[in-house]
Amino acid sequence: MATSRTRKSFNVKVFLTTVEGGTSVSNYRKKRRIFAQGDVADSVLYVQEGQVKLSIISERGKEAVVALHNKGDFFGEGCLSGQPLRLATATATTDCVITRLDKATVVRVLHDEPKFSEMFLTYILARNARVEGDLVDQLFNSSEKRLARLLLLMANFGKEGRPEPVIAKVSQETLAEMVGTTRSRVSFFMNKFRKLGFIEYNGELKIHNSLLNMVLHDNPGLRR
């Protein structure tokens, strides 16, 4: 989620290998839990490789996927604002390589390393803007438009730098949980998008620029 300009001027992955103390690198197999909702929030994590989903389970046992994090993303940063416990469960959706940074280490690095601080602040501001956009999306858009927007965000459309039209494989169940609809509706919309030429999927998912038109324009022919 960090911008391409920031990544070019500051190589996070290389920098993290130079941090003294308070860091560790772990490999997680697909579907392995990285941390659980209710665990002590004592570290920030960085995705070196792979994809991670964050999900929340309500008191009634209903699960909702609230975020997907890909290579180059941080997550678990709530500990820096005094959050004592994890509010969500983090699970590897693919094989992952994750760097873990102790809270005290992150605080020290933010204080001592201006370039890291600038990059991290840029990332957090972009994350907050995404959360606000997600809230507006849930309040005002149909599930069809919410799915289209999610696919575009996953393919990097609307961010600085070149879009990545081929995105990591994500199950329709996960997409449904993030959009707030059923798997059958997601399947229906995905087939519709494919017939309209907005996407291609045959082993991998490709997003075309034309899908953006659906999000930007209120076309009655594209409504549910």
C-alpha positions in Angstrom: 0.0 0.0 0.0 3.0 2.3 0.2 3.5 4.4 -2.9 6.0 3.4 -5.6 7.9 6.7 -5.1 8.3 6.0 -1.4 9.5 2.4 -2.1 12.0 3.6 -4.7 13.5 6.2 -2.3 13.5 3.9 0.7 13.9 0.1 0.5 12.0 -1.2 3.6 13.0 -4.8 3.2 16.7 -4.0 3.1 16.4 -1.5 5.9 14.7 -4.0 8.2 17.6 -6.4 7.9 19.9 -3.6 9.4 17.7 -3.0 12.5 19.6 -4.1 15.6 17.5 -6.3 18.0 13.8 -6.7 18.4 13.1 -8.2 14.9 12.6 -11.8 13.6 11.6 -13.4 10.3 9.2 -16.3 10.1 7.8 -18.5 7.4 4.1 -19.3 7.5 2.4 -21.9 5.4 -0.9 -21.2 3.7 -3.9 -21.1 6.2 -1.5 -20.8 9.2 -2.5 -18.3 11.9 0.0 -15.5 12.5 -1.8 -14.0 15.5 -5.3 -14.4 17.0 -8.0 -11.9 18.0 -7.5 -11.2 21.7 -3.7 -12.0 21.7 -1.4 -9.4 23.3 -0.6 -6.6 20.8 3.1 -6.3 21.2 4.6 -6.0 17.7 4.2 -4.7 14.2 4.5 -7.1 11.2 5.7 -6.6 7.7 4.8 -8.8 4.7 8.0 -9.8 2.9 6.3 -12.3 0.6 2.8 -13.6 0.3 -0.7 -12.5 1.4 -2.3 -12.1 4.8 -6.0 -11.6 5.7 -7.3 -10.0 8.8 -10.7 -11.2 10.1 -12.9 -10.4 13.0 -15.3 -12.8 14.7 -18.3 -11.3 16.4 -19.8 -12.5 19.8 -22.3 -14.5 17.8 -19.5 -16.3 15.9 -19.9 -14.5 12.6 -16.6 -13.9 10.7 -15.9 -10.9 8.6 -12.7 -10.3 6.5 -11.7 -6.7 7.1 -8.4 -6.4 5.2 -6.0 -8.2 2.9 -2.3 -7.4 3.1 0.2 -8.2 0.4 3.9 -7.9 -0.1 5.2 -4.6 1.2 2.4 -4.0 3.7 2.6 -3.5 7.4 -0.1 -4.8 9.8 -0.7 -5.0 13.6 0.4 -1.3 14.0 -2.5 -0.8 16.5 -0.1 -1.6 19.3 1.7 1.7 18.7 -1.5 3.7 19.7 -1.9 1.8 23.0 -4.1 -1.1 21.7 -3.4 -3.8 24.3 -5.0 -6.7 22.5 -5.3 -7.7 18.8 -8.7 -6.7 17.4 -8.5 -9.2 14.6 -7.0 -12.6 13.6 -4.2 -12.6 11.0 -4.0 -15.7 8.7 -1.7 -16.5 5.8 -3.8 -17.0 2.7 -0.6 -18.0 0.8 2.8 -19.2 1.9 4.3 -16.1 3.6 7.5 -14.6 4.9 6.8 -12.2 7.7 9.1 -9.8 9.6 8.0 -9.2 13.2 9.2 -6.0 14.9 8.8 -5.6 18.7 6.8 -2.5 19.7 9.8 -0.9 21.5 11.9 -1.4 18.4 9.4 0.3 16.1 9.1 3.2 18.5 12.9 3.6 18.6 13.3 3.3 14.8 10.5 5.9 14.2 12.4 8.2 16.5 15.9 7.6 15.1 15.3 7.1 11.4 13.6 10.0 9.6 13.3 8.1 6.2 11.6 5.2 7.9 9.3 7.5 9.8 8.3 9.3 6.6 7.6 6.1 4.8 5.6 4.6 7.7 3.5 7.8 8.1 2.7 7.8 4.4 1.6 4.2 4.7 -0.6 4.8 7.7 -2.2 7.9 6.1 -3.0 5.8 2.9 -4.4 3.0 5.1 -6.7 5.5 6.9 -7.9 6.9 3.6 -8.6 3.3 2.4 -10.7 2.6 5.6 -12.7 5.8 5.1 -13.3 4.8 1.5 -14.4 1.4 2.6 -16.9 2.9 5.0 -18.4 5.1 2.4 -18.5 2.2 0.0 -20.4 0.0 2.5 -22.9 2.8 3.2 -23.8 4.0 -0.3 -22.8 1.5 -2.9 -24.4 -1.7 -4.1 -22.6 -5.0 -3.4 -21.8 -5.2 -7.2 -20.0 -1.8 -7.0 -18.3 -2.8 -3.8 -16.9 -5.9 -5.4 -15.7 -3.9 -8.4 -14.0 -1.4 -6.2 -12.4 -4.1 -4.1 -11.0 -5.8 -7.2 -9.6 -2.5 -8.5 -7.9 -1.8 -5.2 -6.4 -5.3 -5.1 -5.0 -4.6 -8.6 -3.5 -1.3 -7.4 -5.7 0.9 -9.5 -6.0 4.4 -8.1 -2.6 4.3 -6.4 0.6 6.0 -7.5 2.5 3.9 -9.9 1.6 1.4 -12.6 -1.5 -0.8 -11.9 -1.0 -4.5 -11.5 -3.8 -6.1 -13.5 -3.0 -9.7 -12.4 -3.8 -10.1 -8.7 -3.2 -12.9 -6.3 -5.8 -15.7 -6.2 -8.4 -14.9 -3.6 -11.4 -17.2 -2.9 -14.9 -16.1 -3.7 -15.7 -16.8 0.0 -13.1 -14.2 1.1 -14.3 -11.7 -1.5 -17.9 -12.2 -0.2 -16.8 -11.6 3.4 -15.0 -8.4 2.4 -17.8 -7.1 0.3 -20.6 -8.0 2.8 -22.6 -10.3 0.5 -23.0 -14.0 -0.3 -20.6 -16.2 -2.3 -23.4 -16.9 -4.8 -23.8 -13.1 -5.4 -20.0 -12.8 -5.9 -20.0 -15.7 -8.3 -22.9 -14.0 -10.3 -21.1 -10.7 -10.4 -17.7 -12.2 -11.4 -19.4 -14.0 -14.3 -21.1 -10.8 -15.3 -17.9 -8.9 -15.2 -16.2 -11.5 -17.3 -19.0 -11.5 -19.9 -18.7 -7.7 -20.1 -15.0 -7.9 -20.6 -14.1 -6.2 -17.3 -12.0 -9.1 -16.0 -10.5 -12.4 -17.1 -10.0 -15.4 -14.9 -8.6 -18.8 -15.9 -6.3 -19.9 -13.1 -5.3 -16.3 -12.5 -7.4 -13.1 -12.2 -6.8 -10.2 -14.6 -8.4 -6.8 -14.1 -9.0 -4.5 -17.0 -9.2 -0.7 -17.0 -12.8 -0.9 -18.2 -14.0 -2.1 -14.7 -13.1 1.4 -13.4 -16.0 2.8 -15.5 -18.5 0.8 -13.5 -17.2 2.4 -10.2 -17.0 5.9 -11.6 -20.3 6.0 -13.5 -23.8 5.3 -12.3 -24.7 3.0 -15.2 -28.2 1.5 -14.7 -27.3 -1.4 -16.9 -24.7 -2.5 -14.4 -26.8 -2.4 -11.3 -28.0 -5.4 -9.4 
